[in-house]
Amino acid sequence: MGILKKIFGRDEPEKSAAQEPAPPPPDPEPEPIMVTEITPDALKARLDNGDDLVVIDMRQNWEYDAGHIPGARHLFLQEIPTRFEELPKDVDIVFQCWSGNTSLDASGFLIHNGWSASRVCSLSGGISGWVQTHGPESLVKD
């Protein structure tokens, strides 16, 4: 026997005319954005091969000036929401930060704003992973 029936002698409380209808169900959660990561070795091979891609270094100015991946363009993390439209949609883009975590977020942001997920990726391990793999001598200063 249901608890309401046991206590009040019926299964459900009576509905009064003043009760409001139930709210509509919430919108379904959007599908998560899947971001591809590229290893330092794979990125170096693509750069050495002359592939058409843009590396975006998201670190602070002084970090970029101290040494960056050859050909990398500097676009500080906090500028991305206001300047992302400057990035091309017809070439591959590799975001790179210090450790590879923030670049995942930036990649997801770009994909969410209309860039093809197949054209945007994050450098696995960031500049730290690059230096561990290729050494500090692989960085350039402009």
N, C-alpha and C positions, 0 to 999 in steps of 0.2 A: 504494500500500500504506500502511495507517495506521501511524503512528509506534509504537503499542503492539505491533502485529503484527510490525513490523520489528525492534523491540528484543527482545520477549519471545516472539514466535512466535504471538501471539493478539491479537484485537482489543480485548478487555476483560479487566481483571484478574478473577480468580475472586472471587466474593462469599463471605465466610466467614459462618458462622451467627451470629457475634458482632456483625456490622454492624447498626446501628440503621436503621430505615426513615427515608426522607427526611422532613424537616419539612414540614408543610402549607404551601401557598403563602400569602404574606402577604395580609391583607385589602386590597381595592382602595382607593386613595386617594379620599377624599370629593371630591365636586364642589366647585370653588371657589365661594365666595359672591360673587355679583355685587352691588355696591353702586351705587345711582344717585347721581349728583351733581346738585345744583341750582345754577344760576348766581346771583350776587348780584342781577341784574335780575329773574330769575324769582321769587326769594324775596321781593324787595321788592314785586313785583306781587301775589303771594299775600297778603302781609301787608296791603297797601293795600286789597285786595279783601275783607279780613276772613275769609279762608279759615280753617277749623278746623285749626290746626296748632300744634305746640309746637316752639320753637327751644331747644335745649339748648346753652348756652355752657359749654364744658369747660375754659376757662382758669382760672388761679389767681384767688383772691379779689381781689387788688389789680388784676389786669387787668380783671376784670369790673366792679369798682367804678370804674375809670378811664373806662369807656365801653363800652356793649354795644348790640346790636341791640334796638330797642324791643320789649318783651314777652318777651325772652329769659329763660329760667329758668337759674339757675346750678347746675350739677352738675359739680363738679371731676372731672377724668379719673379720679383714683384712687378716687373714690367709686362709679363706675359699676358695678363688679362686685358691690358690696354693696347698691346702691340701685336697680338697673335695674328691679326689679319695681314700683317706684313710677310708672313711665312707662306712659301709657295705650296700649292696643293698638288702640283704635278711632278714633284720629286720626293724622294724619301727623306724623312726628317728623323734625326737621332737626338733625343734630349739627353743631356749629361749634367749631373750635379756632383756633389762630393762623394756620396756613397751609393747612389742608385735608387734611393727611396723617393726623393722629391721629383726626380725625373719621371717616375712612374705616374705620379699625380699630374704632371704637366702633359704627359702623353695622353692620359685619359681626358684631360680638359680639351685638348685639341681635337681628339676623336669626337667628343661630345658636341663640339662646335662645327662639325661637318667635314673634317679631314678623314680620309679613308684609313681604317685601322691597319690596312696592309702597307700603308706608307709612313706610319708613325711608330717609333719604338724608343725604348729607353736603354741606355748603356748599363748593362749588368755590372754592379760594383762601382759605378761612377768613375770619376777620375782616379780615385784610390785604387780601384781594380785595374785600370789602365796602367798606372805606374807600377803596380805589383807585377803585371804581366810583361810590360815593355820597358820598364825602368824610367827614371826621371829624365834621362837624356832624350827620351822620345818626345818630350814636351818642347814647345817653342815659345819664344817671347817676341812680341811685335815691337 
